[in-house]
């Protein structure tokens, strides 16, 4: 009885904290500028190709001047290569600027922060990416507002508007774990009253707990559910095993590749359409599913998205790497950033009528799910937060050898400093739990073969369903 009372007390206290934090964050995400930008985006989505290019080129020219005048890295880079801001008049001139690698950004991130920006007002944007080495891409408040407007434009495509009730199945929010894995009894969810949101922990999903999840979701009555594709698929597979249907207005996925077979399975069990979204923690490019579901529309107001193959523009239908230039984050602008994600432009226009470029497919970050001894399924992408603030990691990979053992393989930067392995293990146990043994392997390289070298989390444990 005492344990149950403590769990519900924790629920109310943490929900109060998240709701208070939510109200504070919303002063940035839902201010007057948000509604103005959202209105402008509603108009520009129907622009002609010529109008979209003019809008994008205008934003790009302003960004280039700012980067040259205020960002140490670009001031030095432009001078080294004899580039003046007026040399970049449009997106076709971007090729005059060398590509920016993750390694260059990771090596000296301070050089990318604009000198005329108040650093106290910047928000963190941690990523680990396919290498598993953390990068903190700082964000301005204005860029956060703009991104929120872009995300809500897509939600409006799905018939969802600001103020709707929503369920999110995540592990963390604002770098706070929703429900620590050490908590073994419900509730495995928290309320964020500020956003009309119920937050569910994917660290606790199992056949034993999922009936509680669905009961609570039904009581809450959300307009939509959002999460990783693998997380939503776990919910869908449970419904399939129970031979049940759970209807909602829309499903939104992001942060992992969404495969057609999984999209179909999710849509069948939730009796709705899945709207997928592509982006990165570095916020250099974004693309979203429209109601036609023929691919993902690139948001040209958000960033310039190039697809490069062998140092040239890839043709429609030809796969290449996504190179992004964010147009709104003046705090830490990233120009021609190599994302490491592979995609291709569609060969046919979308019948929706929007002229925004269309991506046919994206092969982004690949990560298996981890299954714990007590049957919980944790999406690999959900472990990335454990690496936030862990320095001297050049590359990493998490390998689940069996149900009880995980090995974290790490390639260090070439210096004398070590890696805070005890802290990393502690962070991972907060996500996975104490029952799994976690070992660290410091190595010179990660790839054992082509089958696993591009997957950040590799599980050798078969997940049923």
C-alpha positions in Angstrom: 0.0 0.0 0.0 2.8 2.4 1.0 4.6 1.7 -2.3 1.4 2.4 -4.3 0.9 5.7 -2.5 4.4 6.7 -3.2 4.1 6.0 -6.9 0.9 8.1 -7.2 2.5 10.9 -5.2 5.5 10.8 -7.6 3.0 10.9 -10.4 1.3 14.0 -9.2 4.5 15.8 -8.3 6.2 15.0 -11.6 3.1 15.8 -13.6 3.0 19.2 -11.8 6.7 19.7 -12.7 6.2 18.8 -16.3 3.1 21.0 -16.6 4.8 24.0 -15.1 7.8 23.4 -17.4 5.3 23.1 -20.3 3.7 26.4 -19.6 7.2 28.0 -19.5 8.3 26.4 -22.8 5.0 27.4 -24.4 5.9 31.1 -24.0 8.4 30.4 -26.7 6.6 27.7 -28.8 3.1 29.4 -28.9 3.8 33.1 -28.8 2.4 35.7 -31.2 5.2 35.0 -33.7 4.2 31.4 -33.8 0.7 32.2 -35.0 2.1 34.7 -37.5 4.6 32.2 -38.9 2.0 29.5 -39.0 -0.3 31.8 -41.0 2.5 32.5 -43.4 3.4 28.8 -43.8 -0.3 28.1 -44.6 0.1 30.5 -47.5 3.5 29.6 -48.7 2.7 25.8 -49.0 0.7 26.7 -52.1 3.4 28.9 -53.7 4.6 28.2 -57.2 8.1 26.8 -57.7 9.3 30.3 -58.6 7.8 31.8 -55.4 9.3 29.1 -53.2 12.7 29.6 -54.7 12.5 33.4 -54.3 11.5 33.0 -50.6 14.3 30.5 -49.9 16.9 32.5 -51.7 16.0 35.6 -49.8 16.3 33.8 -46.4 19.6 32.2 -47.6 21.2 35.5 -48.5 20.4 37.0 -45.1 21.8 33.9 -43.3 25.0 34.0 -45.3 25.7 37.6 -44.4 25.0 36.9 -40.8 27.3 33.8 -40.8 30.1 35.7 -42.4 29.9 38.7 -40.0 29.2 36.9 -36.8 30.2 33.2 -36.8 33.9 32.6 -36.4 34.0 29.3 -38.3 32.3 30.7 -41.4 34.3 34.0 -41.3 37.5 31.9 -41.5 36.1 29.4 -44.0 34.9 32.1 -46.4 38.2 34.0 -46.3 40.2 30.8 -46.8 38.2 29.9 -49.9 37.9 33.5 -51.2 34.1 33.6 -50.8 32.3 36.8 -50.2 28.7 36.9 -49.0 27.5 38.5 -52.3 28.8 35.4 -54.1 25.9 33.4 -52.6 22.8 34.8 -54.3 20.7 31.6 -54.3 20.7 27.9 -53.5 22.6 27.1 -56.7 25.6 29.0 -55.3 25.8 26.9 -52.2 28.2 24.5 -53.9 30.8 27.2 -53.6 30.9 26.4 -49.9 32.6 23.2 -48.7 30.5 20.6 -46.9 30.4 20.6 -43.2 31.1 17.3 -41.5 29.9 16.1 -38.1 33.5 15.7 -37.1 34.3 19.4 -37.8 31.2 20.5 -35.8 32.0 18.1 -33.0 35.7 19.1 -32.9 35.0 22.8 -32.1 31.3 23.6 -31.6 32.1 27.0 -30.0 33.3 28.3 -33.3 29.8 27.9 -34.8 28.0 30.1 -32.2 27.3 33.6 -33.4 29.1 36.3 -31.5 26.1 38.6 -31.5 23.8 36.1 -29.7 23.1 36.0 -26.0 24.2 32.5 -25.1 22.1 32.5 -21.9 18.9 32.4 -24.1 20.0 29.4 -26.2 18.4 26.0 -25.9 20.4 22.7 -26.2 19.8 20.3 -29.1 21.7 17.1 -28.2 22.1 14.4 -30.8 24.2 11.3 -31.2 23.3 10.4 -34.7 24.5 7.2 -36.5 27.9 7.4 -34.8 26.6 7.6 -31.3 28.9 10.5 -30.5 27.1 13.5 -28.9 26.7 16.9 -30.6 25.0 19.9 -28.9 23.5 22.0 -31.7 22.3 25.1 -29.8 19.1 26.7 -30.8 17.7 30.2 -30.7 14.2 30.9 -29.3 13.1 32.2 -32.7 14.1 28.9 -34.5 12.2 26.9 -31.9 9.1 29.0 -32.6 9.6 28.5 -36.3 10.0 24.8 -36.1 6.9 24.4 -34.0 4.9 26.3 -36.7 6.3 23.9 -39.3 5.3 20.9 -37.2 1.8 22.3 -36.8 1.4 22.9 -40.5 1.8 19.2 -41.0 -0.6 18.4 -38.2 -3.2 20.6 -39.9 -2.7 18.5 -43.0 -4.0 15.6 -40.9 -7.0 17.6 -39.6 -5.3 18.3 -36.2 -5.1 21.8 -34.8 -3.5 23.6 -31.8 -5.3 22.7 -28.6 -6.1 19.1 -29.5 -5.6 16.4 -27.0 -2.5 14.3 -27.6 -0.7 11.2 -26.4 3.1 11.0 -26.8 4.9 7.7 -26.2 8.4 8.8 -25.5 11.2 8.2 -23.0 12.2 11.8 -22.2 10.9 15.3 -22.6 13.1 18.4 -22.3 15.9 16.0 -21.1 13.8 14.7 -18.2 12.9 11.0 -18.1 9.2 10.7 -18.1 9.1 7.7 -15.8 12.4 6.2 -14.5 12.9 2.5 -15.3 13.4 1.9 -11.6 9.7 2.4 -11.1 8.0 -1.0 -11.3 4.4 -0.2 -10.7 1.9 2.1 -12.5 1.2 4.8 -13.4 3.7 4.7 -16.2 2.5 8.0 -17.6 2.6 11.7 -16.7 0.3 14.6 -17.5 1.5 17.8 -19.2 -1.6 20.0 -18.7 0.0 22.9 -20.6 -0.1 20.9 -23.9 -3.3 18.9 -23.2 -0.9 16.0 -23.3 -0.5 12.6 -21.7 3.1 11.4 -21.8 3.7 7.6 -21.7 7.0 6.0 -21.0 8.3 3.6 -23.6 10.8 2.2 -21.1 7.9 0.3 -19.4 6.1 -1.2 -22.4 5.4 -5.0 -22.1 2.5 -7.4 -22.5 1.8 -7.0 -18.8 1.7 -3.2 -18.9 0.2 -2.4 -22.3 -3.4 -3.2 -21.2 -2.9 -0.4 -18.6 -1.6 1.9 -21.4 -4.6 1.4 -23.6 -7.1 1.7 -20.7 -5.6 5.1 -19.8 -5.4 6.2 -23.4 -9.0 5.4 -23.9 -10.0 7.3 -20.8 -7.9 10.3 -21.9 -9.5 10.3 -25.4 -6.7 11.8 -27.5 -7.1 13.2 -31.0 -3.7 11.8 -32.0 -0.8 9.6 -30.8 2.8 10.4 -31.6 6.1 8.5 -31.1 8.9 6.6 -32.8 7.7 4.2 -35.6 9.1 1.2 -33.6 7.2 2.4 -30.5 3.9 2.8 -32.3 4.5 -0.6 -34.0 4.9 -2.2 -30.5 1.4 -0.8 -29.6 0.1 -2.1 -32.9 1.5 -5.6 -32.5 0.0 -5.8 -29.1 -3.4 -4.9 -30.5 -2.9 -7.5 -33.2 -2.1 -10.3 -30.7 -5.3 -9.3 -28.8 -7.3 -9.1 -32.1 -8.3 -5.6 -31.2 -8.8 -2.3 -32.9 -8.1 1.1 -31.3 -9.3 4.1 -33.3 -7.7 7.6 -33.2 -7.9 10.5 -35.6 -4.2 10.4 -36.6 -0.8 8.9 -35.8 2.4 10.9 -36.1 5.9 9.3 -36.3 9.4 10.6 -36.5 13.1 10.0 -35.6 13.3 6.6 -37.2 12.8 5.2 -40.7 9.1 4.2 -41.3 8.8 1.2 -43.5 5.7 0.6 -45.7 4.9 -2.7 -44.1 5.0 -1.2 -40.6 2.9 1.8 -41.8 0.3 -0.6 -43.1 0.2 -2.6 -39.9 -0.1 0.5 -37.7 -2.9 1.9 -39.9 -4.8 -1.4 -39.8 -4.9 -1.5 -36.0 -5.5 2.2 -35.3 -7.9 2.6 -38.2 -6.3 5.9 -39.3 -3.4 7.2 -41.4 0.2 7.6 -40.3 1.8 11.0 -40.9 5.6 10.7 -40.9 8.1 13.5 -40.4 11.9 13.7 -41.0 14.3 16.0 -39.2 17.5 16.0 -37.2 18.6 17.5 -33.8 20.9 19.8 -35.9 17.7 21.3 -37.5 19.1 21.8 -41.0 16.3 20.3 -43.0 12.8 18.9 -42.5 10.2 17.0 -44.6 6.7 15.8 -43.8 4.0 13.4 -45.0 0.9 15.1 -46.5 -2.6 13.5 -46.9 -1.7 11.8 -50.2 1.2 9.8 -48.5 3.3 9.8 -51.7 6.5 10.8 -49.9 7.7 13.5 -47.6 7.4 17.2 -48.7 10.6 19.2 -48.0 9.8 22.4 -46.0 11.8 25.0 -48.1 11.0 27.8 -45.6 12.8 25.7 -42.9 16.0 24.8 -44.7 17.7 24.0 -48.0 17.8 20.2 -48.6 20.3 18.9 -51.2 20.8 15.3 -52.1 24.4 14.7 -53.2 25.9 11.6 -54.8 29.6 11.5 -55.6 30.0 15.3 -55.4 27.1 16.1 -57.7 23.4 16.6 -57.4 21.5 13.3 -57.4 18.9 12.9 -60.1 15.2 12.3 -59.1 15.0 8.6 -58.1 18.7 8.4 -57.4 19.9 7.8 -53.8 22.4 10.2 -52.2 23.2 11.9 -48.9 21.1 14.6 -47.5 23.0 17.9 -47.1 21.1 20.5 -45.1 21.3 24.2 -44.5 19.1 25.5 -41.8 17.6 28.9 -42.5 16.2 30.0 -39.1 18.8 29.2 -36.4 20.9 32.3 -36.3 22.4 31.3 -33.0 24.4 28.4 -34.5 23.9 28.3 -38.3 25.0 25.1 -40.0 25.6 25.5 -43.8 25.8 22.5 -46.1 25.8 20.0 -43.2 26.3 16.4 -44.0 23.6 14.6 -42.2 24.6 11.0 -43.0 21.0 10.2 -44.0 20.3 8.7 -47.4 17.3 9.7 -49.5 16.0 10.3 -53.0 13.8 12.9 -54.6 10.6 11.6 -56.1 10.3 11.2 -59.9 6.7 12.3 -60.0 5.0 15.3 -58.3 2.6 14.9 -55.4 -1.1 15.0 -56.5 -1.9 17.2 -53.5 -0.9 20.2 -55.6 1.9 21.5 -53.3 5.1 22.4 -55.2 7.3 21.7 -52.2 10.0 19.2 -53.2 9.0 15.6 -52.5 11.3 12.9 -51.0 10.5 9.4 -52.2 12.3 7.6 -49.4 14.6 8.2 -46.5 17.1 5.8 -45.0 17.9 7.5 -41.8 19.3 6.4 -38.5 19.0 2.7 -38.0 18.6 1.2 -34.5 17.2 -2.0 -33.3 15.0 -2.2 -30.2 16.2 -3.6 -26.9 14.2 -6.2 -25.1 14.6 -6.5 -21.3 14.4 -9.7 -19.1 10.9 -8.5 -17.9 9.6 -8.2 -21.5 9.8 -4.5 -22.0 10.7 -3.3 -25.6 12.8 -0.1 -25.7 13.4 1.6 -29.0 17.1 2.0 -29.8 16.7 5.7 -30.5 15.4 6.1 -27.0 18.9 5.4 -25.6 20.5 8.3 -27.2 19.9 10.6 -24.2 22.2 8.5 -22.1 25.2 9.9 -24.1 24.3 13.5 -23.6 27.2 15.3 -21.9 29.5 12.3 -22.2 32.7 13.7 -23.7 35.5 12.2 -25.7 33.2 9.8 -27.6 34.0 9.7 -31.3 31.7 6.8 -32.2 29.7 4.3 -30.3 27.4 1.3 -30.8 25.2 -0.6 -28.4 25.1 -4.3 -28.9 22.6 -6.5 -27.0 24.3 -9.9 -27.0 21.5 -11.7 -25.1 18.6 -10.9 -22.9 20.8 -10.1 -19.9 23.9 -8.6 -21.5 24.6 -5.4 -23.3 28.0 -4.2 -24.6 28.7 -0.5 -25.4 31.4 -0.3 -27.9 33.2 3.1 -27.9 35.8 4.7 -30.2 37.5 7.5 -28.3 38.8 10.8 -29.7 42.5 10.8 -30.2 43.6 12.4 -27.0 44.6 11.5 -23.5 41.3 12.0 -21.8 39.1 9.0 -20.9 35.4 8.4 -21.1 33.1 8.7 -18.1 32.0 5.0 -18.4 30.5 4.8 -14.9 28.3 7.8 -15.6 27.3 6.4 -19.0 26.4 3.0 -17.5 24.3 4.8 -14.8 22.5 6.8 -17.6 21.7 3.7 -19.5 20.4 1.9 -16.5 18.0 4.7 -15.9 16.6 3.8 -19.3 16.9 0.1 -19.3 16.8 -0.9 -15.7 19.1 -2.6 -13.2 18.5 -6.2 -14.3 20.7 -6.0 -17.5 24.5 -6.2 -17.2 26.2 -3.4 -19.2 29.8 -3.6 -20.2 32.1 -1.1 -22.0 34.4 -2.0 -24.8 36.9 0.7 -25.8 37.9 -0.2 -29.4 39.6 1.3 -32.4 36.7 0.6 -34.8 33.1 -0.5 -34.7 32.3 -2.4 -37.9 32.4 -6.1 -37.8 30.8 -6.4 -41.1 28.3 -4.7 -43.4 25.3 -6.2 -41.7 25.7 -4.1 -38.5 28.1 -1.2 -39.1 25.3 1.3 -40.0 23.1 0.4 -37.0 23.7 2.3 -33.8 21.8 -0.2 -31.6 22.1 -3.8 -32.5 20.1 -6.5 -30.8 20.7 -10.2 -31.2 17.5 -11.0 -29.3 14.5 -11.9 -31.3 11.4 -9.8 -30.5 8.2 -11.8 -31.0 5.2 -10.2 -32.7 
